[in-house]
Amino acid sequence: MLIERFPTPHCERGRRGHAPTGIVVHTNVGSFASTVSWFASPESRVSAHYLIGLDGRVAQFVDEEDTARHAGRVREPTATIVTGENPNLYTIGVEFEDAGDPAEVVRTEEEYAAGAAILRAACDRWQIPADRDHVVGHREIFSAKSCPGNLDIDRLLEVVAT
């Protein structure tokens, strides 16, 4: 799988002694190109490890060994992986393109296949179980978010298992 690399200043070297124990999926509320641009912008102050395009393209912004800025705030979490520390320190962030319409976008087979391949590889590398306790939507950490929109995490995990 081809993974395009793009720079972002919004990351921290290392994980302050933590290893990834979960994956947080997001919807980007924009295009592939707009997310690449936003993560590079000094004003954004956010990043993720990966971005999955509707067409199956994959971008990587932050190495998995390092901390991205994708889920640092916690509010009424329902995810069991949440501890008292900043979730960015122990999670991998994966954005999914939504063409600016997170609730109504038609997610493609290519997007699910590429996303599942990234999740499967990360789960294998870090011994993260590929289940709903360890692969969560952003809204399961920060309840005021609707992220990841209409992305079907259960379907994504079904593709991971195949």
C-alpha positions, 0 to 999 in steps of 0.5 A: 500500500502506498502511503504518502507522507506530509509534514505537520508541526503539530506533534510531539516526539515520543509518547512520554513512556506510553505505547498505543493501546487504542485507535481513535477514528475521526471524520475530517469535515473536508477534502483530502487536500484541505486536511493536508493543508490544515494539518500543515497550517500553524493555526490549526494546532491539530494533526492525526497519524493518518488520513484515509481518502474516499478514493483509498489514498492514504496519508501519514502525518505523524509516526505511530511512535510519536504523539499526534494532536487528535483527541486531547480533550475528554468530556463524558467519555464512553470509551473504556480505553480512556484513562486520566491522561491525555488520550493522544499519548496512548492512541493512534488517530485516523481521519477519514475523508468526508467531502465536507459532509460528515453525516451524509457522505457516501463512504466508499469501499476503497475508503473502508478497505484502505482504512481497514488495512491501516487499522489492521497493520497498527493493531498488529504492530502494537498488539491492539485488539481490533474490537470496539473497546480499542477502536473508538470514535472521537465522540466516545472520548469527547461527547460534544463531538459528532465525529466520526460522522456516519463512518460505520466503525463496526463495518470498518472492523468487519473489513479488518477481520477479513 
